[in-house]
């Protein structure tokens, strides 16, 4: 199906508020999660790729800021998807690595820009002039050029000395917390809800504990955080205690439930004028079950199908092709982006091939066929 027949957009991080409201489908399960994301409790939103974490975080952002005049609570959505631009094997891990400075700069700038938009105020920040506002684009661009450095150089070496000193001061947790508090006071924000996306699933295990220690350091009675995480691959470190420092909220949907099928029907309804479920119910149910409870996967599968002319074999081929291109191809892209993970990814691909072949052989001899295989995932391995 083409874009005119079925809305194929899947990146909620780029949606406007109107697009988010129009294209998002929330069951009682998702509505409950959004309510919790709008609360003051620190939470970790857990779900695999395409499960809707970004959609729910953005929904919490828009809903929270709609009520700002009444509550004084600002919701700031902070994406960290460009982390891989900080990967450089020539720069050793340690306190001088630009990771903490990058996280701090991203966080402060998003708080500033969001507060300016929501409150309508435009206060001056002599101490943060080089970090937030017009100067922030150059600053963050310098940090995100880390991957291009030919040797162990600082990515901020070309910035003004004052800017470098301010950035390095955020290596101390108290300085970042004070900067956040100064922004809140200037914009008359009573409380802050940080909605961190594309974080733990992108960061290498060495930096995941550091990221959660940053969140823990800025947390206070007036500052809460929410962070999207992947199951099994997120490493919190010894300094961050689940249940005490934050509660995990699982977005997982039961793939064989009636609620999931109803969600797929609603997703189809808001994205196309065609009566796909009424006219092609068997094909649509097949695609819904093949999506395994993942909305993005269902959207991609429907978009790859021509229900009006498709045969049963066509639908099966779409499902097989999707598994290859959308689920396995990202592993190859990961090898290209992070050379140090080449052996890990190749091992994962080999094990997957072995399991699938063994499963096919098993299905030749057993009375009841199965399509399931359990794999223990190491925290440092990609989770598709």
C-alpha positions in Angstrom: 0.0 0.0 0.0 1.2 3.5 -0.7 1.2 6.6 1.5 -2.1 7.8 0.0 -3.9 4.6 0.9 -2.4 4.0 4.3 -0.5 6.5 6.5 2.9 4.8 7.0 4.5 7.3 9.4 6.0 5.6 12.4 8.4 8.1 14.0 6.4 9.7 16.8 9.4 11.8 17.9 8.7 14.0 14.8 4.9 14.3 15.2 3.2 17.5 15.8 0.7 17.6 18.6 -2.2 17.3 16.0 -0.5 14.3 14.3 0.1 12.6 17.6 -3.5 13.0 18.6 -4.8 11.9 15.2 -2.5 8.9 14.6 -2.1 7.5 18.1 -4.4 4.8 19.4 -4.6 4.3 23.2 -6.4 1.4 24.9 -7.1 1.5 28.6 -3.6 -0.1 29.1 -1.8 2.8 27.3 -4.0 5.4 28.9 -3.0 4.1 32.3 0.7 4.3 31.3 0.4 7.9 30.1 -1.2 8.8 33.4 1.7 7.4 35.3 4.2 9.1 32.9 2.5 12.4 33.9 2.9 11.7 37.6 5.8 12.8 39.8 7.1 9.3 40.4 10.4 8.3 38.7 9.6 5.6 36.1 11.3 3.5 33.5 9.1 2.7 30.5 10.1 -0.7 29.3 9.4 -2.1 25.9 11.1 -3.5 22.8 11.7 -1.6 19.5 8.5 -0.3 18.0 6.3 -1.0 21.0 5.2 2.7 21.3 7.5 4.1 24.0 8.1 7.4 22.1 4.4 7.8 21.4 3.5 7.5 25.1 6.3 9.8 26.2 5.3 12.5 23.7 1.7 12.1 24.7 2.7 12.7 28.3 4.6 15.7 27.2 1.7 17.3 25.4 -0.9 16.5 28.0 1.4 17.7 30.9 2.1 21.0 29.2 -1.5 21.6 28.4 -2.1 21.8 32.2 0.9 23.9 33.0 -1.1 27.1 33.9 -3.0 25.1 36.5 -0.2 22.8 37.8 3.0 24.7 37.2 4.5 21.4 36.1 6.7 21.5 32.9 7.1 18.3 30.8 10.4 18.3 28.8 10.9 15.6 26.2 14.6 14.9 25.8 15.7 12.5 22.9 19.1 10.9 23.0 19.0 9.1 19.6 22.2 10.8 18.3 24.5 9.2 20.9 26.3 7.1 18.4 28.0 10.3 17.1 30.0 10.2 20.4 31.5 6.8 19.7 35.2 7.0 19.1 37.6 4.2 20.1 40.4 6.7 20.2 38.9 8.6 23.1 39.3 6.6 26.3 36.5 6.1 28.7 36.7 8.2 31.9 35.7 11.5 33.4 36.9 13.5 30.4 34.8 11.7 27.9 32.2 14.1 26.4 29.3 11.8 27.3 28.3 13.5 30.5 28.7 17.0 29.0 26.6 16.0 26.0 23.8 14.6 28.2 23.9 17.7 30.4 23.8 20.1 27.5 21.0 18.3 25.8 19.0 18.2 29.0 19.5 21.9 29.8 18.7 23.1 26.3 15.5 21.1 26.0 14.3 22.4 29.4 15.1 26.0 28.3 13.4 25.7 24.9 10.4 23.9 26.3 10.0 26.4 29.2 10.3 29.3 26.8 7.6 27.9 24.5 5.2 26.9 27.3 5.5 29.8 29.6 6.0 32.6 27.1 8.8 34.1 29.2 12.3 35.0 27.9 14.5 35.5 31.0 18.3 36.2 30.7 20.8 33.6 31.8 24.3 35.1 32.1 25.7 31.9 33.5 24.1 29.7 30.9 24.2 31.9 27.8 26.8 29.7 26.1 24.9 26.5 26.9 21.2 27.1 26.1 19.4 29.1 23.4 21.1 30.1 20.1 24.6 29.0 21.2 23.4 25.4 22.0 23.3 24.2 18.4 27.0 24.9 17.9 27.9 23.4 21.3 26.0 20.2 20.7 27.3 19.9 17.1 30.9 20.1 18.5 30.1 17.3 21.0 28.4 15.2 18.3 31.5 15.5 16.1 33.4 13.3 18.6 33.2 10.3 16.2 35.3 12.3 13.6 38.2 13.2 15.8 41.5 11.7 14.5 43.0 11.2 17.9 42.4 11.8 21.6 41.4 15.4 21.4 38.6 17.2 23.2 35.6 17.9 20.9 35.0 21.2 22.8 38.6 22.5 22.4 37.5 25.1 19.8 34.8 26.6 22.0 35.3 29.7 24.2 37.2 29.0 27.4 34.2 30.0 29.5 31.9 27.6 27.7 34.5 24.8 28.2 34.7 25.5 31.9 30.9 25.5 32.3 30.6 22.2 30.5 33.3 20.6 32.6 31.6 21.8 35.7 28.7 19.5 35.0 31.0 16.6 35.6 30.1 17.4 39.2 26.4 16.3 39.8 25.6 19.3 42.0 26.4 21.8 39.3 23.9 20.2 36.9 21.3 20.1 39.6 21.9 23.8 40.3 21.6 24.7 36.6 18.3 22.9 36.3 17.0 24.7 39.5 18.0 28.1 38.1 16.1 27.4 34.9 13.0 26.4 36.8 13.2 29.5 39.0 13.6 31.9 36.1 10.7 30.4 34.2 8.5 30.1 37.4 8.3 26.4 37.0 7.1 24.6 40.1 8.0 21.1 39.1 9.7 19.4 36.2 9.0 16.1 34.5 12.0 14.9 32.4 10.9 12.5 29.6 14.1 10.8 28.4 13.8 8.8 25.1 16.2 6.7 23.0 18.5 6.5 25.9 19.5 3.2 27.5 18.9 1.2 24.3 21.5 3.3 22.4 24.1 3.8 25.1 26.9 1.2 25.4 27.0 -0.7 28.8 29.9 1.5 30.0 27.7 4.6 29.8 24.3 3.2 30.9 25.2 3.3 34.6 26.5 6.9 34.2 23.3 8.0 32.5 21.1 6.6 35.3 23.4 8.2 37.9 22.8 11.6 36.1 19.1 11.1 36.3 19.4 10.1 40.0 21.5 13.2 40.7 18.9 15.7 39.2 16.0 13.9 40.9 14.5 15.9 43.7 11.0 16.6 45.2 10.4 19.1 42.4 12.2 17.2 39.5 11.1 13.8 38.3 12.3 11.7 35.4 11.0 9.0 33.1 13.3 7.0 30.8 12.6 4.6 28.0 14.5 1.3 28.3 14.8 -2.0 26.5 14.2 -5.3 28.4 17.2 -7.4 29.2 19.8 -5.1 27.7 19.7 -2.2 30.1 22.5 -2.1 32.7 21.7 0.3 35.6 24.9 -0.2 37.6 25.4 -0.6 41.3 24.4 3.0 42.1 20.8 2.7 40.7 18.4 0.4 42.5 15.2 -0.7 40.7 12.1 -0.3 42.9 13.8 2.3 45.0 15.2 4.9 42.6 12.6 4.2 39.9 9.8 1.8 39.1 9.6 -0.2 35.8 6.4 0.1 33.8 6.1 -2.6 31.1 4.4 -1.7 27.8 4.3 -5.3 26.6 1.0 -6.4 25.0 -0.3 -9.9 24.8 0.0 -10.7 21.1 -2.9 -13.2 21.1 -5.4 -11.1 23.1 -8.6 -9.6 21.9 -7.3 -6.2 23.1 -4.4 -6.4 20.7 -6.6 -7.2 17.8 -8.9 -4.3 18.7 -5.8 -2.0 18.9 -4.8 -3.1 15.4 -8.3 -2.5 14.1 -8.2 1.1 15.5 -4.7 1.7 14.1 -6.0 0.7 10.7 -9.1 2.9 11.0 -7.2 6.1 11.8 -4.6 5.5 9.0 -6.8 4.5 6.0 -10.3 5.1 4.7 -10.4 1.5 3.3 -12.5 -1.1 5.1 -9.6 -3.6 5.4 -10.8 -5.5 8.4 -14.3 -5.9 6.9 -13.1 -6.9 3.5 -9.9 -8.9 4.3 -10.3 -10.0 7.9 -8.2 -13.2 7.6 -5.3 -11.4 6.1 -5.5 -8.6 8.6 -5.6 -11.0 11.6 -2.6 -12.8 10.2 -0.6 -9.5 10.0 -1.7 -8.6 13.5 -0.6 -11.9 15.0 2.7 -11.7 13.0 3.3 -8.3 14.6 3.6 -9.9 18.0 2.0 -7.0 19.9 4.3 -4.4 18.3 2.3 -1.5 16.7 5.2 -0.3 14.5 5.6 -3.8 13.2 1.9 -4.0 12.4 2.0 -0.7 10.5 5.0 -1.8 8.5 3.4 -5.1 7.6 0.1 -3.6 6.4 2.1 -1.0 4.5 4.0 -3.8 2.7 0.8 -5.6 1.6 -1.8 -5.0 -1.1 -4.9 -6.6 0.6 -7.1 -6.1 -2.5 -5.1 -8.3 -4.7 -3.0 -10.3 -2.2 -3.1 -14.1 -1.9 -2.3 -16.2 1.1 1.2 -16.8 -0.3 1.7 -13.0 -0.8 0.9 -12.3 2.9 3.2 -15.1 4.1 6.0 -13.7 1.9 5.5 -10.2 3.3 5.8 -11.5 6.8 9.0 -13.5 5.9 10.5 -10.5 4.1 9.7 -8.2 7.0 11.5 -10.4 9.5 14.6 -10.3 7.3 14.7 -6.6 6.4 13.2 -5.0 9.5 14.4 -7.3 12.3 17.7 -8.7 11.1 19.0 -5.9 8.9 19.5 -3.5 11.9 22.1 -5.9 13.2 24.2 -5.3 10.1 23.8 -1.6 10.5 24.9 -1.9 14.1 28.1 -3.6 12.9 28.8 -0.7 10.6 28.2 1.9 13.3 30.1 0.2 16.1 33.0 -1.9 14.9 33.7 -3.2 18.4 30.4 -5.0 18.3 31.1 -6.9 15.1 31.9 -10.2 16.8 28.9 -10.0 19.1 26.5 -9.3 16.3 28.0 -12.1 14.1 27.7 -14.5 17.0 24.0 -13.5 17.5 23.3 -14.0 13.8 25.0 -17.4 13.8 23.1 -18.6 16.9 19.8 -17.4 15.4 20.5 -19.3 12.2 21.3 -22.4 14.2 18.1 -22.1 16.3 15.9 -21.6 13.3 17.4 -24.6 11.4 17.0 -26.8 14.5 13.5 -25.6 14.8 12.7 -26.5 11.2 14.2 -30.0 11.7 12.2 -30.5 14.9 9.0 -29.6 13.1 9.6 -32.4 10.6 9.3 -35.0 13.3 7.0 -33.7 16.1 3.2 -34.0 16.1 2.5 -30.4 16.9 4.6 -27.7 15.2 5.9 -24.7 16.9 7.3 -21.3 15.8 8.8 -20.3 19.1 12.4 -20.5 20.4 13.7 -19.1 23.6 17.0 -17.2 23.5 18.9 -15.8 26.6 20.0 -12.3 25.7 23.1 -10.8 27.1 22.6 -7.2 28.2 25.2 -5.9 25.7 23.6 -7.6 22.7 21.1 -5.8 20.5 17.5 -6.5 21.1 15.4 -6.6 18.0 
